[in-house]
């Protein structure tokens, strides 16, 4: 994949916005354990950055997925993991199925405001008893006249304390687990108040990703029109699996710049830090480990770009996106951990940028499907494992 002049200009625009409107406030947002999503998204929407791959008819730019990869990579300039993740939920996790399979009415009501940055979205798949095992979700939507009446719980939901709507995976029948699910657009807030039957059970505090709000959500007889369903009834599991391709590509791309930053910060530190009368950077072990880490990151870049090329060409990239996501999760643990060791005691301080990456990066091997689920998917594709997988 080769970035064109258009890709680079989008990256420059986003980088300026990050430098001017995000990074100066990151420490404040991390301490508050929330960032002002509506304010940030509004700014991104005004620059046309929230709908790069979305239909032009609803305010998007109609570009191919390589532009999403370019944007995700540039978000790595943000000095925390929580804000990029929240943006990625809006652009590449909560809206792909809506843009691809939603009715024109749904796109006008939910997608267009999200592209403009006037509405914050969330994706509701995981539950207290069903994280990576998507087929095991229990939330139900029973029919009552022309409506669905939704009851259940969703957990680990990014943006949920501020979201205006959620793209919710629910069981709409008693059929087989892979054929009884639908994606339904559910408004969460109207005129600043939560809709009837919806409640944020609690804000979940985490060891990292502090600036990203995460909630446990309760749905108690929440009523929405059946026309809020995305696409065909019972096709939600398939739609969500397709949506996962973009989510996992986004996850891989979003790590590239931040991993390189971590290595560069550590090189600068090692060249300044004195140890036993010499610079830390003079130690061959330090040189070799940092060179090895850089090589691993560039290998991930090659895999991610290859996956993107194939996706843009219309191929099913489940295998490639899964490998990229798996490798990104592993490197998000390995790189900050190794670099933090070279920082010594300074690496163990709360405000250190590498220690923040160490905390934030740990999620990459869990969220969007744990490493073990990625390995299971790959084993199935390779013909090693014969049983079906939900991830």
C-alpha positions in Angstrom: 0.0 0.0 0.0 1.4 3.4 -1.0 0.1 6.6 0.6 -0.8 9.2 -2.1 -0.7 13.0 -1.8 -4.3 12.8 -0.7 -3.5 10.3 2.1 -0.7 12.5 3.3 -2.8 15.7 3.3 -5.4 14.0 5.4 -2.7 12.9 7.8 -1.3 16.4 8.0 -4.7 17.8 8.8 -5.4 15.3 11.5 -1.9 15.8 13.0 -2.5 19.5 13.3 -5.8 18.9 15.0 -4.2 16.5 17.4 -1.4 19.0 18.2 -3.7 21.9 18.7 -6.9 20.4 20.2 -6.1 17.0 21.8 -2.5 16.6 23.1 -2.5 19.8 25.1 -5.5 18.4 27.1 -4.6 14.7 27.4 -3.2 14.8 30.9 -6.3 16.6 32.1 -8.6 14.1 30.5 -6.6 11.2 31.8 -6.9 12.5 35.3 -10.7 13.1 34.8 -11.1 9.6 33.4 -13.1 11.0 30.5 -12.6 13.3 27.5 -15.3 15.6 26.0 -16.3 13.3 23.1 -18.9 15.6 21.6 -16.5 18.6 21.5 -13.6 16.5 20.0 -15.9 14.7 17.5 -17.5 18.0 16.4 -14.0 19.3 15.5 -13.1 16.2 13.6 -16.4 16.2 11.9 -16.0 19.7 10.7 -12.7 18.6 9.1 -14.5 15.7 7.3 -12.4 13.1 9.2 -15.2 11.0 10.7 -16.6 9.7 7.4 -13.7 9.1 5.1 -15.0 5.8 3.8 -18.7 6.5 4.3 -21.2 7.3 1.5 -21.1 10.8 0.0 -24.9 10.9 0.1 -24.8 11.1 3.9 -21.8 13.4 4.3 -18.9 11.0 3.9 -16.0 11.3 1.5 -16.7 7.9 -0.3 -13.0 6.9 -0.2 -11.6 3.4 0.0 -10.4 1.8 3.3 -6.8 2.8 2.9 -7.8 6.2 4.0 -9.1 4.8 7.3 -5.8 3.0 7.8 -4.0 6.3 7.2 -6.2 8.0 9.7 -5.9 5.2 12.3 -2.1 5.3 12.0 -2.1 9.1 12.5 -4.2 8.8 15.7 -1.1 7.2 17.2 0.3 10.7 17.6 -2.2 11.2 20.4 -0.4 10.8 23.8 -2.8 8.3 25.2 -4.7 5.2 24.0 -8.2 6.1 25.2 -9.0 9.0 22.8 -7.9 7.2 19.7 -9.9 4.1 20.7 -13.0 6.2 21.2 -12.6 7.8 17.8 -12.1 4.4 16.2 -15.3 3.1 17.8 -17.1 5.9 16.0 -15.5 5.5 12.6 -14.7 1.8 12.3 -16.6 -0.2 14.8 -20.1 1.2 15.4 -20.8 2.5 11.8 -19.5 0.0 9.1 -22.6 -2.2 9.2 -24.9 0.8 9.4 -23.2 2.3 6.3 -23.2 -0.9 4.4 -26.6 -2.5 5.2 -28.7 0.2 6.9 -31.7 1.7 5.3 -31.6 5.2 3.9 -33.8 6.3 6.8 -31.3 4.8 9.4 -28.3 6.4 7.6 -30.0 9.8 7.6 -31.0 9.5 11.3 -27.9 8.0 12.8 -25.0 7.9 10.3 -25.1 11.4 9.0 -25.0 13.1 12.4 -22.1 10.7 13.4 -20.1 11.8 10.3 -20.7 15.4 11.1 -19.6 14.8 14.7 -22.9 15.9 16.1 -23.7 12.5 17.6 -21.5 10.0 19.5 -21.9 6.4 18.8 -21.1 3.1 20.5 -21.1 -0.6 19.6 -22.8 -3.0 21.9 -21.6 -6.6 21.6 -19.9 -7.7 24.8 -21.8 -8.7 27.9 -20.9 -9.8 31.4 -21.0 -13.4 30.3 -20.1 -13.0 26.7 -17.0 -11.1 25.7 -15.0 -12.7 22.9 -17.7 -15.4 22.5 -20.1 -13.3 20.5 -22.5 -16.3 19.9 -23.2 -16.4 23.7 -24.9 -13.0 24.1 -28.2 -13.1 26.0 -29.7 -9.6 25.3 -33.0 -10.1 23.6 -35.3 -8.1 21.4 -38.9 -9.4 21.4 -41.4 -8.2 18.9 -44.4 -6.2 20.1 -46.5 -4.9 17.2 -44.1 -2.8 15.0 -41.5 -2.5 17.8 -38.7 -4.4 19.4 -38.6 -4.5 23.2 -35.0 -4.9 24.3 -33.8 -6.3 27.6 -30.4 -7.3 28.7 -26.9 -6.0 29.7 -23.9 -4.9 27.8 -20.4 -4.5 29.3 -17.1 -2.9 28.4 -18.9 -0.4 26.1 -16.6 2.4 25.0 -18.2 5.9 24.7 -21.3 4.6 26.5 -21.4 7.4 29.2 -21.6 10.0 26.4 -23.1 8.1 23.5 -26.3 9.3 21.8 -26.9 5.9 20.2 -25.6 2.3 20.2 -25.4 -0.3 17.5 -26.7 -3.2 19.5 -26.3 -6.9 18.8 -29.3 -8.7 20.2 -31.1 -12.0 19.9 -34.3 -11.6 17.8 -35.4 -15.2 17.8 -34.8 -18.6 19.5 -33.0 -20.1 16.5 -29.4 -21.3 16.2 -26.9 -19.0 17.8 -25.3 -17.9 14.6 -28.7 -17.2 12.8 -30.8 -15.6 15.6 -29.1 -12.3 16.0 -29.7 -8.8 14.6 -28.0 -5.5 14.8 -30.4 -2.8 16.0 -29.8 1.0 16.3 -30.9 2.1 19.7 -31.1 5.7 20.8 -29.7 6.2 24.3 -30.2 9.8 25.0 -32.7 12.5 23.8 -32.5 16.1 24.9 -29.8 15.3 27.3 -31.7 12.6 29.1 -31.5 8.8 28.9 -34.3 7.1 27.1 -36.9 5.1 29.1 -35.6 1.7 30.2 -31.9 2.5 29.6 -29.5 2.9 32.4 -25.7 3.2 32.9 -25.2 0.6 35.7 -21.7 2.0 36.4 -18.7 3.5 35.0 -16.0 0.9 34.8 -12.6 2.0 36.1 -9.7 0.5 34.3 -5.9 0.1 34.7 -5.4 2.0 31.5 -7.3 3.8 28.7 -8.3 6.2 31.4 -9.6 9.0 29.2 -12.0 6.6 27.5 -15.3 6.2 29.3 -16.4 2.6 29.6 -19.8 1.4 31.0 -21.9 -1.4 32.1 -25.3 -0.8 30.5 -28.8 -2.1 31.4 -31.7 -2.3 29.0 -35.0 -2.9 30.7 -37.9 -3.1 28.1 -36.3 -0.4 25.9 -38.7 0.1 23.0 -37.5 0.9 19.4 -39.2 0.5 16.0 -38.4 -2.6 14.1 -37.3 -0.4 11.2 -34.3 0.5 13.3 -32.9 -3.0 12.5 -29.9 -2.9 10.2 -30.5 -5.2 7.2 -32.1 -8.5 7.5 -33.4 -10.0 10.7 -31.1 -12.9 11.8 -28.1 -11.6 9.8 -26.6 -9.7 12.7 -23.9 -12.2 13.5 -22.7 -12.2 9.9 -22.8 -8.4 9.8 -20.8 -8.2 13.0 -18.2 -10.6 11.8 -17.8 -8.5 8.7 -17.6 -5.4 10.9 -14.8 -7.1 12.9 -12.6 -7.1 9.7 -12.5 -3.3 9.8 -12.2 -3.2 13.6 -9.2 -5.5 13.6 -7.5 -3.7 10.7 -8.1 -0.4 12.5 -6.6 -1.9 15.8 -3.4 -2.9 13.9 -3.0 0.3 12.0 -3.6 2.4 15.2 -0.6 0.9 16.9 2.0 1.6 14.3 2.8 5.3 15.1 2.4 4.9 18.9 4.8 1.9 18.9 7.4 3.9 16.9 6.9 6.8 19.3 7.6 4.5 22.3 10.9 3.4 20.7 11.9 6.9 19.7 11.2 8.3 23.2 13.4 5.5 24.6 16.2 6.1 22.2 16.2 9.8 23.3 16.2 8.8 26.9 19.0 6.2 26.4 21.2 8.8 24.7 20.9 11.2 27.7 20.9 8.7 30.6 24.3 8.1 32.2 25.0 4.6 33.6 28.3 3.6 35.1 30.2 6.4 33.4 28.7 5.9 29.9 25.4 6.5 28.1 22.8 3.9 28.4 22.6 3.9 24.6 26.2 2.7 24.4 25.1 -0.7 25.8 25.0 -3.2 23.0 22.0 -5.0 24.6 20.0 -1.8 24.5 20.9 -1.1 20.9 20.1 -4.6 19.8 16.7 -4.8 21.6 15.6 -1.4 20.2 16.6 -2.5 16.7 14.8 -5.7 17.1 11.6 -3.9 18.3 11.8 -1.5 15.4 12.0 -4.5 13.0 8.9 -6.1 14.6 6.9 -2.9 14.2 7.8 -2.6 10.5 6.9 -6.2 10.0 3.5 -5.4 11.5 3.2 -2.4 9.2 3.9 -4.6 6.1 1.2 -7.1 7.3 -1.3 -4.4 8.0 -0.7 -2.7 4.6 -1.0 -6.0 2.8 -4.3 -6.7 4.6 -5.6 -3.3 3.6 -4.6 -3.8 0.0 -6.6 -7.0 -0.2 -9.6 -5.5 1.6 -9.7 -2.6 -0.8 -9.6 -5.2 -3.6 -12.7 -6.7 -2.3 -11.2 -9.9 -0.7 -12.3 -11.5 2.5 -9.3 -10.6 4.8 -10.5 -12.3 7.9 -7.2 -14.3 8.0 -4.9 -11.3 7.4 -6.8 -8.9 9.6 -6.8 -11.5 12.4 -3.0 -12.0 12.1 -2.4 -8.3 12.1 -4.6 -7.8 15.2 -2.9 -10.6 17.0 0.6 -9.3 16.2 -0.4 -5.7 17.2 -1.7 -6.9 20.5 1.5 -8.8 21.2 3.7 -5.8 20.2 1.6 -3.5 22.3 2.7 -5.5 25.3 6.3 -6.3 24.2 7.4 -2.9 23.1 6.3 -0.7 26.1 7.4 -3.4 28.5 10.9 -3.6 27.0 11.2 0.2 26.7 9.9 0.8 30.2 12.8 -1.4 31.6 15.3 0.9 30.0 13.8 3.9 31.7 14.4 2.3 35.1 12.6 4.0 38.0 11.4 6.8 35.7 9.5 4.3 33.8 7.5 3.3 36.9 6.2 6.9 37.4 2.5 7.6 36.6 3.1 10.5 34.3 5.8 8.9 32.1 4.6 8.5 28.5 6.0 5.0 28.2 4.3 3.8 31.4 1.0 5.2 30.0 1.6 3.1 26.8 2.4 0.1 29.0 -1.0 0.5 30.7 -3.0 1.4 27.7 -1.5 -1.1 25.3 -2.4 -4.1 27.4 -6.0 -3.9 26.2 -5.0 -4.7 22.6 -4.6 -8.4 23.4 -8.1 -8.5 25.0 -10.5 -6.0 23.2 -11.9 -6.8 19.8 -11.3 -10.5 20.4 -8.6 -11.9 22.7 -5.4 -13.3 21.4 -6.7 -16.8 22.0 -9.8 -16.1 19.9 -7.5 -14.8 17.1 -5.4 -17.9 17.3 -8.6 -20.1 17.2 -9.8 -18.3 14.1 -6.5 -18.8 12.4 -6.4 -22.5 13.4 -9.8 -22.9 11.8 -8.8 -21.1 8.6 -5.7 -23.2 8.4 -7.8 -26.4 8.7 -6.3 -27.4 12.1 -9.4 -26.8 14.1 -12.7 -28.1 12.7 -15.3 -26.7 15.1 -17.0 -23.3 14.4 -15.8 -20.2 16.1 -17.8 -17.1 17.2 -15.1 -14.5 16.9 
